[in-house]
Amino acid sequence: DRDNAQIPIIFLTAENDHDKHLSAMLSGGDDFLEKSNEPAFLIASVRARAQRARDMDLMMSRLRESETRLRALSDSANDAIISIDQEGRIVFWNRGAEKIFGYTGVEILGTLSADLLVGDERAPYLKNLKKFQDGLPFPLEGKSLETTGLRKNGQSFPAEISITGWSAGDRNYLTGFVRDITERKRVEKELRDS
């Protein structure tokens, strides 16, 4: 159960057998101690391992909470929030993206982001993505621009997108905030025509 998931498993033996040590570790053990060690050493080792397990449990709990907050925040947005890796593959997809584009996260994660644009919009996007892949700043980062998105059903729609870059470790990513501006374009056309 979850409460016992971080309890360290420490094998204590009177034997000094390398094969048994390896077998114990491969079976899920955290440490392998010989009885010949001083009692103070054994106690210190167990305490240290238990503290590391508690620290890891706390860190994992905080990470889960952080992920839950991020997901709740992103899923409350009406706009699409889409993150891609350096290869242009989608690595994050919120509910707003599902509503706007029609793909579920399971369907879209790992696919190429360029597929969300109509044909004539892909070439300029891929040219800018190539610069990003080469380690240069993404030319459209920090700007809002209008483009034409492509829904799962093949329907195109006017979209406004803002892009920001970020890093995690040695990997670089881009996140786009996409808004369907179909209604805004319709109202603008009506005003022009009246």
C-alpha positions in Angstrom: 0.0 0.0 0.0 1.0 3.7 -0.4 2.0 4.2 3.2 4.5 1.4 3.0 5.8 2.2 -0.5 8.8 4.2 0.8 9.8 1.8 3.6 13.4 0.8 2.8 14.2 -2.9 2.4 17.5 -3.6 4.0 19.0 -7.1 3.9 21.1 -8.0 6.9 23.3 -11.1 6.6 26.3 -12.8 8.2 27.5 -13.8 4.7 29.8 -11.8 2.4 28.5 -13.3 -0.8 28.5 -11.0 -3.9 25.9 -13.1 -5.8 23.5 -13.0 -2.9 24.1 -9.2 -2.5 23.3 -8.7 -6.2 20.2 -11.0 -6.0 18.9 -9.0 -3.0 19.3 -5.7 -4.7 17.7 -6.9 -8.0 14.7 -8.2 -6.0 14.0 -4.7 -4.8 16.3 -4.2 -1.8 17.6 -0.8 -0.9 20.7 -1.9 1.0 22.7 -5.0 1.9 24.5 -5.0 5.2 26.8 -7.5 6.9 26.3 -8.4 10.6 30.0 -8.0 11.1 29.5 -4.2 10.9 29.5 -2.2 14.1 26.0 -1.9 15.6 26.3 1.9 15.4 27.0 1.7 11.7 24.0 -0.6 11.1 21.7 1.8 13.1 23.1 4.9 11.3 22.7 3.2 7.9 19.0 2.2 8.6 18.2 5.7 9.9 19.9 7.4 6.9 18.0 5.1 4.4 14.7 5.7 6.2 15.3 9.5 6.1 16.1 9.4 2.4 12.9 7.4 1.9 10.8 10.0 3.8 12.5 12.9 1.9 11.8 11.2 -1.4 8.1 10.6 -0.4 7.8 14.3 0.6 9.4 15.4 -2.7 7.1 13.1 -4.7 4.0 14.3 -2.8 5.0 17.9 -3.6 5.6 17.1 -7.2 2.2 15.5 -7.5 0.5 18.5 -5.9 2.3 20.8 -8.3 1.3 18.8 -11.3 -2.3 18.7 -10.1 -2.3 22.5 -9.7 -0.8 23.0 -13.1 -3.3 20.7 -14.7 -6.3 22.3 -12.9 -5.1 25.8 -14.0 -4.5 24.8 -17.6 -7.7 22.8 -17.9 -9.7 25.8 -16.7 -8.5 27.9 -19.6 -10.8 28.2 -22.7 -7.8 28.8 -24.9 -5.6 26.0 -26.1 -2.3 25.5 -24.3 0.1 23.4 -26.3 3.7 22.6 -25.6 6.1 21.1 -28.0 9.7 19.8 -27.7 12.6 20.6 -30.0 11.5 18.1 -32.6 8.2 19.9 -32.9 6.3 17.1 -31.2 3.4 17.9 -28.9 4.2 17.1 -25.2 1.4 19.0 -23.5 -2.3 19.5 -24.5 -5.0 21.0 -22.3 -8.8 20.7 -22.4 -9.1 24.0 -24.3 -7.0 22.5 -27.0 -9.3 19.5 -27.1 -12.3 21.8 -27.5 -10.7 23.9 -30.2 -9.0 21.3 -32.3 -11.1 18.2 -31.6 -8.3 15.9 -30.6 -8.0 14.2 -27.2 -4.6 14.3 -25.5 -4.2 10.6 -26.1 -4.6 11.1 -29.9 -2.4 14.1 -30.2 0.5 13.7 -27.8 3.7 12.8 -29.7 2.4 14.0 -33.0 3.9 16.9 -35.0 2.6 20.4 -34.1 2.8 21.5 -37.8 -0.2 19.2 -38.5 -2.4 21.7 -36.6 -1.9 24.3 -39.3 -3.4 24.5 -42.8 -1.0 23.6 -45.6 0.2 27.0 -46.7 0.9 28.0 -43.0 3.2 25.0 -42.4 6.3 26.0 -44.4 6.9 29.3 -42.6 6.2 27.6 -39.3 8.7 24.8 -40.0 11.3 27.3 -41.1 11.0 29.1 -37.7 11.0 25.7 -35.9 14.2 24.8 -37.7 15.9 27.9 -36.2 14.7 26.8 -32.7 16.0 23.3 -33.3 19.4 24.8 -34.2 19.5 26.5 -30.8 18.4 30.0 -32.0 15.5 31.9 -30.3 12.2 31.1 -31.9 11.6 34.2 -34.1 7.9 34.5 -33.2 8.4 34.1 -29.4 6.7 36.8 -27.4 4.6 38.0 -30.2 0.9 37.5 -30.9 0.0 36.6 -34.5 -2.9 35.4 -36.5 -2.7 32.1 -38.3 -5.1 29.4 -39.6 -5.6 26.3 -37.5 -6.8 23.0 -38.7 -9.3 20.9 -36.7 -9.4 17.1 -36.5 -12.5 17.2 -38.8 -10.5 19.1 -41.5 -12.2 22.4 -40.9 -9.8 25.4 -40.9 -10.4 28.3 -38.5 -8.8 31.7 -37.8 -6.6 31.6 -34.7 -4.5 33.9 -32.6 -1.4 32.5 -31.1 1.2 33.7 -28.6 4.4 31.6 -28.1 6.8 31.5 -25.3 10.0 29.4 -24.9 11.2 27.6 -21.8 13.8 25.0 -20.7 13.8 22.0 -18.4 17.2 20.6 -17.8 19.0 20.5 -21.2 15.8 20.4 -23.2 14.1 23.4 -24.8 10.4 23.7 -25.3 7.8 26.1 -26.8 4.3 26.7 -25.5 1.6 28.2 -27.6 -1.5 29.8 -26.3 -4.1 29.5 -29.1 -7.4 31.3 -29.3 -10.2 30.5 -31.8 -11.1 33.9 -33.2 -13.8 32.8 -35.6 -16.5 34.9 -33.8 -14.3 38.0 -33.7 -13.6 37.7 -37.4 -17.3 37.3 -38.1 -18.1 40.5 -36.1 -15.3 42.4 -37.8 -16.7 41.4 -41.2 -20.2 42.4 -40.3 -18.9 45.8 -39.2 -17.0 46.3 -42.4 -20.0 45.3 -44.5 -22.5 47.5 -42.7 
